[in-house]
Amino acid sequence: MKKKSIIKLSITAVILIALGCWINSRWNAWFGNPPEAVYSPQNEPGRVLLTFGDENALSRNISWQYDSIVYPSHVELADTFSKDTLHIDATGEVFQSRSGKAAYYVARLRSLKPSHSYSYRVCSNGKYSPWYHFQTHNQPTQDSYSFLYVGDVQDSINGKTNYFLKKALQAHPETEFLVCGGDLTERPIDAYWGETFRGLDSIAQCLPVLTVTGNHDYLKYPIRKLERRFSLIFSYYLDSMIGENQVYTLKYNDMQLFCLDSNREFFYLWTQRKWLKEQLEKSNARWKIVVLHHPLYSIKGKYNNLIQKSMFNSLIQEHHVDLVLQGHEHSYGRMTGHDENNNPTVPVYTVSHCSPKTYRIYFGEDFDKFGIDGKYYQQIQVKGDTLLMNSFDATNGNLYDCIKIVKKNDQTEILDCGKDIPENLNFSPAPGNKKDMKYMERINEYKQRRHIEL
């Protein structure tokens, strides 16, 4: 009996030591927050961002940063047709981060006209920003419109985001707004926020920018924490949050977007599920698009993100959501739903990114297309009874994938017009690297399964 007890205690000790070593190795990944260097606030009104406001497609919010105390501030808004000028008061709030503080301002524009051009500048304490310009759309009869979607950006300091985004917008000048799938900023640190605004320079001041939260937007603790400055910058969340959940919906012509915060713990996700259910049930939009950070069908492993999937996926399918836009996994993947007769149907699930970092994927059989070495963006275009999603390679502008959702006579048809475009499966294993060689084997197995030339 004594010998058995010693064996049991020894096994228990080994398990506890192994568990402790594993936790120690993962501690920084779970709870490690890189330090934030001491910083000073903007000494001129800066980091200006244009976005939507309430659920109305003609609403706009303008946010900016200036100094570290709140001064009387406003937006000067000029109608470029009539030359009328309005002064719209802004609200201000001081945010203290881990290593500095700054005052953030938000002005809410709620009387804009459709198909109109405006000029504006922001003012705090008598100091003005440069003049910026934007245009509204949304005529009641408008049945053709488009926006661009990018997954994770997470650019390094002095990165190339601004170049890629400007190149994409030059290729698609009809774009009406920009949507991001989270992790727009590498970390909640002032230097990275500065890089985010450099990446959005001359874009975020003229095109409305929407983003959902990503895991890199959070500080890592046993219960994650999203800093207040995220909502002060993306100010539509100030009026749309449910408790601490960053959720938002936008009705745009005959389309509705539903933005979720998939980074939260189970009890927060449950609250979001109730919100999403309520929003979907009362929506009369012809086109429904859900945006969240974590893919409901992972391209990194079929057991990833199961909590998010269990919370949201049944609602998304039940209410015939057309498109689910996702990020997080730093590769490209597109999956189309199928009915009981194996006919393709909505939802169409898309995972995408435009980041310097790329991750390895497992090539699940349910997916229709992958991309493992590149940066991508999606053009979502509505033309009458058709929603078209074109995926482009951000580095060269080439069309990479394409799918159409056509709705006629209460019938929905899915047309996979990207299946004949070659997949980007470039990978060069490092000599002697076992992990690289195994990944190369996985790629070759996928090519054999799809009858792609090795």
Backbone torsions as a table, in degrees:
resi	resn	phi	psi	omega
1	MET	NA	-40.6	-179.0
2	LYS	-64.6	-39.9	179.9
3	LYS	-63.9	-41.8	178.6
4	LYS	-63.3	-39.3	179.2
5	SER	-63.9	-40.6	179.3
6	ILE	-64.0	-42.2	179.7
7	ILE	-62.8	-44.3	-180.0
8	LYS	-62.6	-44.0	179.2
9	LEU	-64.0	-39.1	179.7
10	SER	-64.9	-44.6	178.7
11	ILE	-62.3	-42.9	178.5
12	THR	-61.6	-42.8	179.7
13	ALA	-62.9	-42.5	179.1
14	VAL	-62.3	-43.6	179.5
15	ILE	-62.4	-44.2	-178.9
16	LEU	-65.9	-39.8	178.1
17	ILE	-64.6	-44.1	179.2
18	ALA	-63.0	-41.8	178.5
19	LEU	-63.4	-41.8	178.9
20	GLY	-63.2	-41.2	178.1
21	CYS	-64.1	-40.9	-180.0
22	TRP	-65.5	-44.5	179.0
23	ILE	-62.2	-41.4	179.3
24	ASN	-62.0	-39.5	-179.8
25	SER	-69.2	-27.7	-177.2
26	ARG	-100.2	-4.2	-172.5
27	TRP	-58.0	-45.5	-178.0
28	ASN	-66.6	-38.2	178.7
29	ALA	-64.7	-35.3	-178.4
30	TRP	-81.2	-43.4	-168.4
31	PHE	-128.8	3.7	-176.8
32	GLY	-83.3	122.8	176.6
33	ASN	-113.6	117.4	178.4
34	PRO	-59.5	144.3	-178.3
35	PRO	-65.2	150.7	176.1
36	GLU	-102.4	123.7	178.9
37	ALA	-66.8	149.4	176.6
38	VAL	-60.5	136.7	-177.6
39	TYR	-138.7	163.9	175.6
40	SER	-111.7	149.0	178.7
41	PRO	-71.3	170.7	177.2
42	GLN	-63.9	132.5	178.4
43	ASN	-92.8	-0.2	168.9
44	GLU	-133.9	151.9	177.0
45	PRO	-55.9	120.7	-175.1
46	GLY	-149.5	-174.8	-175.7
47	ARG	51.0	51.5	-178.3
48	VAL	-79.3	135.2	-179.7
49	LEU	-138.2	130.1	176.5
50	LEU	-99.6	132.4	177.6
51	THR	-148.2	-176.2	175.2
52	PHE	-81.8	168.7	-178.7
53	GLY	-115.9	-97.0	177.2
54	ASP	-83.6	-162.2	-175.1
55	GLU	-71.6	-12.4	-175.7
56	ASN	-76.4	132.2	-177.7
57	ALA	-65.3	-19.6	179.2
58	LEU	-93.8	1.7	176.5
59	SER	-81.4	148.9	174.5
60	ARG	-140.7	144.2	168.2
61	ASN	-116.9	144.4	174.3
62	ILE	-123.5	124.3	179.3
63	SER	-118.3	153.6	176.2
64	TRP	-159.4	174.4	-178.6
65	GLN	-127.9	142.1	175.9
66	TYR	-161.9	129.1	173.8
67	ASP	56.1	-167.7	-177.6
68	SER	-123.6	8.1	171.2
69	ILE	-129.6	156.8	-176.1
70	VAL	-84.9	126.5	175.8
71	TYR	-113.7	158.2	170.6
72	PRO	-55.4	128.8	-173.1
73	SER	-142.2	154.8	179.4
74	HIS	-158.6	169.7	170.3
75	VAL	-109.5	134.8	173.8
76	GLU	-99.1	112.3	-173.6
77	LEU	-113.5	122.5	-178.4
78	ALA	-114.8	129.1	172.4
79	ASP	-77.9	116.0	-174.1
80	THR	-72.3	-13.8	176.6
81	PHE	-85.9	-54.8	-175.8
82	SER	-89.6	-14.4	-176.8
83	LYS	70.2	6.1	175.2
84	ASP	-65.8	143.2	-178.9
85	THR	-125.2	132.7	177.5
86	LEU	-114.2	148.3	170.4
87	HIS	-107.3	118.2	-178.1
88	ILE	-112.2	116.1	-177.7
89	ASP	-64.3	148.3	178.7
90	ALA	-114.7	151.4	171.2
91	THR	-95.8	148.0	-178.6
92	GLY	-127.0	152.5	179.9
93	GLU	-152.4	136.2	177.4
94	VAL	-90.4	129.9	176.4
95	PHE	-114.7	129.4	177.0
96	GLN	-103.3	113.5	175.4
97	SER	-91.6	-166.0	-177.9
98	ARG	-68.6	-25.0	-172.1
99	SER	-136.0	16.6	178.6
100	GLY	176.9	175.2	176.2
101	LYS	-141.8	154.7	-179.0
102	ALA	-154.0	155.0	176.6
103	ALA	-95.4	134.3	179.6
104	TYR	-116.5	142.9	-176.0
105	TYR	-126.1	148.4	176.9
106	VAL	-138.3	129.2	171.8
107	ALA	-116.6	136.6	-175.9
108	ARG	-109.9	121.0	-179.3
109	LEU	-102.3	118.7	-172.8
110	ARG	-129.6	13.1	-179.8
111	SER	-131.8	37.7	-178.7
112	LEU	-80.1	154.4	-180.0
113	LYS	-102.2	149.7	177.0
114	PRO	-70.2	152.0	177.2
115	SER	49.5	54.3	-175.2
116	HIS	-133.3	152.3	176.3
117	SER	-109.1	138.7	-179.6
118	TYR	-133.1	152.3	169.4
119	SER	-120.7	148.8	-180.0
120	TYR	-152.7	159.3	168.1
121	ARG	-145.7	154.1	-179.5
122	VAL	-103.4	152.2	-176.8
123	CYS	-137.7	130.8	172.2
124	SER	-136.6	129.4	176.7
125	ASN	55.4	34.6	178.6
126	GLY	80.0	2.3	178.4
127	LYS	-103.4	136.1	-174.0
128	TYR	-112.3	148.6	169.9
129	SER	-83.5	172.9	169.6
130	PRO	-64.7	166.8	174.5
131	TRP	-78.2	137.6	174.9
132	TYR	-122.5	166.7	-175.6
133	HIS	-135.4	144.0	172.3
134	PHE	-148.8	164.2	-178.5
135	GLN	-129.2	141.3	172.0
136	THR	-95.4	163.1	178.9
137	HIS	-127.4	-126.8	166.0
138	ASN	61.0	46.8	167.6
139	GLN	-71.3	147.8	-177.1
140	PRO	-55.6	-29.7	-177.5
141	THR	-93.8	3.6	-174.6
142	GLN	-68.4	121.9	177.9
143	ASP	-125.2	16.2	176.1
144	SER	-137.8	120.6	-178.4
145	TYR	-162.2	165.8	-177.2
146	SER	-156.0	157.8	172.0
147	PHE	-141.4	164.4	176.4
148	LEU	-106.4	143.8	176.1
149	TYR	-121.0	134.9	169.7
150	VAL	-126.8	140.1	173.5
151	GLY	-79.0	-148.3	-177.8
152	ASP	-53.2	138.1	174.5
153	VAL	-107.0	-59.0	173.4
154	GLN	42.4	50.7	-174.5
155	ASP	-74.3	151.9	173.1
156	SER	-77.6	165.1	179.4
157	ILE	-60.1	134.2	-176.0
158	ASN	61.1	40.6	-180.0
159	GLY	-81.8	-167.1	-171.3
160	LYS	-112.7	14.3	-177.7
161	THR	-55.9	-46.0	-177.1
162	ASN	-59.6	-39.4	179.2
163	TYR	-63.9	-47.3	-177.8
164	PHE	-65.1	-42.7	-178.2
165	LEU	-67.6	-41.5	178.3
166	LYS	-64.3	-39.1	178.4
167	LYS	-62.9	-41.4	179.3
168	ALA	-65.7	-41.5	-178.3
169	LEU	-72.0	-30.4	174.0
170	GLN	-65.8	-35.4	178.6
171	ALA	-74.2	-23.5	-177.2
172	HIS	-132.6	69.0	-175.2
173	PRO	-66.8	-13.0	179.1
174	GLU	-80.4	-2.5	-178.2
175	THR	-57.4	134.3	-176.8
176	GLU	-103.4	-22.8	174.3
177	PHE	-163.8	170.8	-176.3
178	LEU	-122.7	135.1	178.8
179	VAL	-122.1	137.9	179.2
180	CYS	-122.2	142.6	-177.0
181	GLY	-90.1	24.8	177.9
182	GLY	99.1	165.6	-176.6
183	ASP	55.2	40.6	173.7
184	LEU	-66.4	-30.2	178.6
185	THR	-112.6	141.9	-177.0
186	GLU	-63.5	-45.8	179.3
187	ARG	-151.1	156.1	178.3
188	PRO	-75.7	69.3	-177.7
189	ILE	-131.7	141.1	-174.3
190	ASP	-56.9	-39.8	-179.2
191	ALA	-61.8	-38.8	178.4
192	TYR	-73.8	-33.8	173.2
193	TRP	-62.5	-38.8	176.1
194	GLY	-60.8	-40.2	177.3
195	GLU	-66.5	-37.6	177.5
196	THR	-60.4	-44.3	179.9
197	PHE	-71.4	-29.3	173.4
198	ARG	-66.4	-39.7	178.1
199	GLY	-65.8	-28.6	-179.0
200	LEU	-99.3	8.1	-175.9
201	ASP	-59.1	132.2	-178.2
202	SER	68.4	4.8	176.9
203	ILE	-110.3	-56.4	-176.0
204	ALA	-68.0	-14.0	177.9
205	GLN	-87.5	-14.4	-173.2
206	CYS	-121.4	-25.7	177.6
207	LEU	-116.9	134.1	175.1
208	PRO	-60.0	133.8	179.7
209	VAL	-115.0	126.0	173.3
210	LEU	-113.9	141.0	171.3
211	THR	-143.0	149.7	167.2
212	VAL	-94.4	169.6	178.0
213	THR	-79.8	145.5	172.1
214	GLY	-119.1	168.3	-178.0
215	ASN	-63.0	-28.9	179.1
216	HIS	-74.5	-12.2	176.1
217	ASP	-79.9	-13.4	-176.2
218	TYR	-98.1	151.2	164.6
219	LEU	-84.6	138.8	-173.4
220	LYS	-90.3	116.4	172.8
221	TYR	-140.1	172.2	175.7
222	PRO	-50.9	-37.9	166.7
223	ILE	-115.1	115.6	-172.5
224	ARG	-59.0	154.9	-177.9
225	LYS	-129.7	126.9	174.1
226	LEU	-100.5	124.1	-178.4
227	GLU	-66.5	150.0	179.9
228	ARG	-61.7	-28.8	-175.7
229	ARG	-65.6	-24.4	176.3
230	PHE	-59.3	-46.5	-179.7
231	SER	-73.9	-27.6	176.9
232	LEU	-70.8	-28.4	177.2
233	ILE	-82.8	-53.7	177.1
234	PHE	-93.6	78.9	-159.3
235	SER	-76.2	-8.6	174.9
236	TYR	-61.8	-24.5	178.0
237	TYR	-70.3	-23.2	-179.3
238	LEU	-59.3	-31.4	-177.2
239	ASP	-106.5	-5.4	-173.7
240	SER	-115.6	-7.9	-176.8
241	MET	-61.2	142.3	172.2
242	ILE	-107.1	102.2	-171.4
243	GLY	63.9	-123.1	177.0
244	GLU	-100.2	11.0	-179.2
245	ASN	-86.8	127.5	177.4
246	GLN	-86.9	92.8	179.2
247	VAL	-126.1	153.5	-176.9
248	TYR	-162.4	145.0	173.9
249	THR	-130.8	142.9	-179.6
250	LEU	-129.0	126.5	174.3
251	LYS	-96.8	117.1	-174.9
252	TYR	-128.9	105.7	-173.8
253	ASN	54.2	-125.4	179.4
254	ASP	-98.9	25.3	178.3
255	MET	-121.6	149.6	174.4
256	GLN	-134.7	131.4	176.2
257	LEU	-102.7	140.9	178.0
258	PHE	-123.8	113.6	-176.0
259	CYS	-101.9	127.9	-177.3
260	LEU	-117.8	161.3	176.2
261	ASP	-113.2	91.6	-172.7
262	SER	-83.0	4.6	-176.6
263	ASN	-87.2	-8.8	-170.2
264	ARG	-83.3	168.6	178.5
265	GLU	-74.5	168.8	-171.4
266	PHE	-52.9	-45.4	-174.1
267	PHE	-68.3	-28.7	173.8
268	TYR	-73.5	-41.3	179.5
269	LEU	-62.3	-34.1	178.3
270	TRP	-63.2	-40.3	176.3
271	THR	-63.0	-41.0	177.9
272	GLN	-64.9	-37.3	178.5
273	ARG	-59.2	-44.0	179.4
274	LYS	-63.9	-39.3	177.7
275	TRP	-63.7	-46.0	-178.7
276	LEU	-63.7	-41.2	178.8
277	LYS	-59.2	-46.6	-179.8
278	GLU	-62.5	-43.3	-178.5
279	GLN	-67.5	-41.2	-179.9
280	LEU	-67.6	-39.1	-178.1
281	GLU	-65.2	-33.4	-177.6
282	LYS	-96.2	-2.2	-178.6
283	SER	-76.5	133.9	173.6
284	ASN	-112.2	18.0	-178.7
285	ALA	-69.1	143.2	176.9
286	ARG	-71.8	-37.2	-178.5
287	TRP	-116.5	129.0	-179.7
288	LYS	-121.8	130.1	-177.7
289	ILE	-131.3	126.5	175.8
290	VAL	-104.0	134.7	178.3
291	VAL	-121.0	126.1	175.3
292	LEU	-152.8	164.1	-172.2
293	HIS	-80.5	-47.4	-174.0
294	HIS	-87.7	124.9	-179.5
295	PRO	-62.6	133.5	177.5
296	LEU	-71.9	-28.3	168.8
297	TYR	-118.3	107.5	-172.3
298	SER	-76.2	144.8	172.0
299	ILE	-97.7	0.5	177.3
300	LYS	-99.1	-18.4	-179.5
301	GLY	172.5	137.1	-171.4
302	LYS	-69.1	-11.7	179.2
303	TYR	-100.9	5.5	177.9
304	ASN	-77.0	149.8	171.0
305	ASN	58.0	33.8	-177.2
306	LEU	-67.5	-32.7	179.7
307	ILE	-64.8	-47.1	178.7
308	GLN	-61.5	-41.3	-179.8
309	LYS	-63.5	-43.9	-179.1
310	SER	-66.9	-29.1	-179.3
311	MET	-76.3	-43.1	-166.2
312	PHE	-111.7	-28.3	-165.5
313	ASN	-66.9	-39.1	-179.4
314	SER	-63.4	-38.8	177.1
315	LEU	-64.6	-43.3	-178.9
316	ILE	-61.2	-42.2	180.0
317	GLN	-74.3	-40.4	-179.5
318	GLU	-60.4	-37.1	-176.3
319	HIS	-98.5	14.4	171.8
320	HIS	54.4	46.3	172.3
321	VAL	-60.3	138.4	-174.5
322	ASP	-82.6	-40.8	-170.8
323	LEU	-141.8	134.7	175.4
324	VAL	-118.5	113.7	-177.7
325	LEU	-101.5	127.5	-170.9
326	GLN	-139.3	167.1	179.5
327	GLY	-136.3	-135.1	168.5
328	HIS	76.6	-35.7	-168.3
329	GLU	-105.8	8.7	164.5
330	HIS	49.7	40.7	167.8
331	SER	-151.7	-177.5	178.3
332	TYR	-111.6	137.2	175.0
333	GLY	-153.4	140.9	177.7
334	ARG	-135.4	128.1	-177.9
335	MET	-128.3	134.6	-179.9
336	THR	-111.2	135.1	177.2
337	GLY	-67.0	162.0	178.1
338	HIS	-137.6	144.5	177.7
339	ASP	-86.7	-172.8	-175.5
340	GLU	-65.6	-18.9	177.3
341	ASN	-98.3	12.8	178.4
342	ASN	66.7	21.8	174.2
343	ASN	-84.9	137.6	-179.7
344	PRO	-64.2	139.5	-179.2
345	THR	-151.0	169.6	176.7
346	VAL	-73.1	156.4	3.3
347	PRO	-78.6	157.7	166.8
348	VAL	-101.4	123.1	-178.2
349	TYR	-101.7	127.5	-179.1
350	THR	-126.1	130.1	173.1
351	VAL	-112.5	130.4	-177.1
352	SER	-150.4	165.8	177.0
353	HIS	-158.7	161.7	176.7
354	CYS	-139.9	48.3	-172.0
355	SER	-111.8	156.2	173.4
356	PRO	-64.9	-21.7	-178.0
357	LYS	-92.5	140.9	173.7
358	THR	-125.8	145.6	179.9
359	TYR	-113.6	161.6	179.6
360	ARG	-91.8	143.8	-173.9
361	ILE	-120.2	171.0	-173.5
362	TYR	-108.9	-0.2	174.1
363	PHE	59.5	56.7	177.2
364	GLY	-63.3	144.4	-174.2
365	GLU	-70.0	-18.6	-178.1
366	ASP	-74.6	-16.6	-175.1
367	PHE	-85.5	146.5	-178.1
368	ASP	-91.6	-25.8	-176.7
369	LYS	-157.0	145.7	178.6
370	PHE	-129.5	163.7	169.4
371	GLY	-150.0	124.2	-171.9
372	ILE	-114.2	-11.8	-175.9
373	ASP	-138.0	85.1	-179.2
374	GLY	168.4	174.9	174.8
375	LYS	-117.0	143.1	-172.3
376	TYR	-136.4	156.1	167.1
377	TYR	-142.4	158.9	-177.6
378	GLN	-117.2	136.2	169.0
379	GLN	-101.4	118.3	177.2
380	ILE	-102.5	117.4	-173.7
381	GLN	-127.4	127.7	176.1
382	VAL	-106.1	127.2	175.0
383	LYS	-133.8	98.5	178.2
384	GLY	60.1	-114.9	-176.4
385	ASP	-92.1	13.0	-176.8
386	THR	-127.0	131.9	168.4
387	LEU	-108.0	124.1	-177.1
388	LEU	-114.1	127.5	172.5
389	MET	-113.4	110.2	173.7
390	ASN	-101.1	128.4	175.1
391	SER	-104.5	131.6	-176.9
392	PHE	-120.0	148.4	169.8
393	ASP	-75.9	118.2	-174.3
394	ALA	-68.9	-23.2	-176.0
395	THR	-78.1	-33.3	-177.9
396	ASN	-124.6	-4.9	177.8
397	GLY	78.8	5.1	-178.0
398	ASN	-75.4	144.2	174.7
399	LEU	-65.9	128.9	-177.0
400	TYR	-111.1	-33.3	-178.4
401	ASP	-154.0	158.6	-176.7
402	CYS	-158.2	134.0	175.4
403	ILE	-145.4	141.8	179.7
404	LYS	-116.6	138.6	171.4
405	ILE	-115.1	117.4	-175.7
406	VAL	-115.2	128.8	179.8
407	LYS	-118.7	114.2	178.3
408	LYS	-141.2	133.6	174.5
409	ASN	52.2	46.8	178.7
410	ASP	62.9	17.4	176.6
411	GLN	-115.7	142.6	178.0
412	THR	-115.6	127.8	179.8
413	GLU	-120.5	137.3	178.6
414	ILE	-109.2	125.2	179.4
415	LEU	-116.2	114.1	179.5
416	ASP	-87.7	90.9	-179.2
417	CYS	-93.3	8.6	178.0
418	GLY	-107.4	0.0	-173.9
419	LYS	-66.9	-24.3	-178.0
420	ASP	-93.3	-1.7	176.2
421	ILE	-84.2	126.3	-177.2
422	PRO	-55.8	142.0	178.4
423	GLU	-83.5	145.2	177.1
424	ASN	-85.7	99.5	-177.7
425	LEU	-121.5	32.0	-178.1
426	ASN	-72.1	128.7	176.3
427	PHE	-156.5	130.7	179.8
428	SER	-117.2	105.1	-179.8
429	PRO	-68.9	142.0	175.4
430	ALA	-71.6	135.6	-179.0
431	PRO	-54.6	127.7	176.2
432	GLY	81.0	-2.8	-179.5
433	ASN	-84.5	111.8	-174.5
434	LYS	-64.2	-40.3	180.0
435	LYS	-64.0	-41.1	178.2
436	ASP	-63.1	-42.1	-178.3
437	MET	-65.4	-39.2	178.1
438	LYS	-65.6	-38.2	178.8
439	TYR	-67.2	-37.8	177.3
440	MET	-63.1	-38.4	176.5
441	GLU	-62.2	-40.6	179.6
442	ARG	-63.4	-40.9	178.1
443	ILE	-63.9	-43.7	-179.4
444	ASN	-66.1	-35.8	176.3
445	GLU	-63.5	-40.7	178.5
446	TYR	-64.7	-43.4	179.2
447	LYS	-60.7	-41.2	178.4
448	GLN	-63.9	-40.9	-179.8
449	ARG	-64.0	-37.2	-178.8
450	ARG	-93.9	1.7	-179.7
451	HIS	60.5	42.5	176.2
452	ILE	-94.3	140.1	-177.9
453	GLU	-61.0	129.4	179.7
454	LEU	-79.9	NA	NA
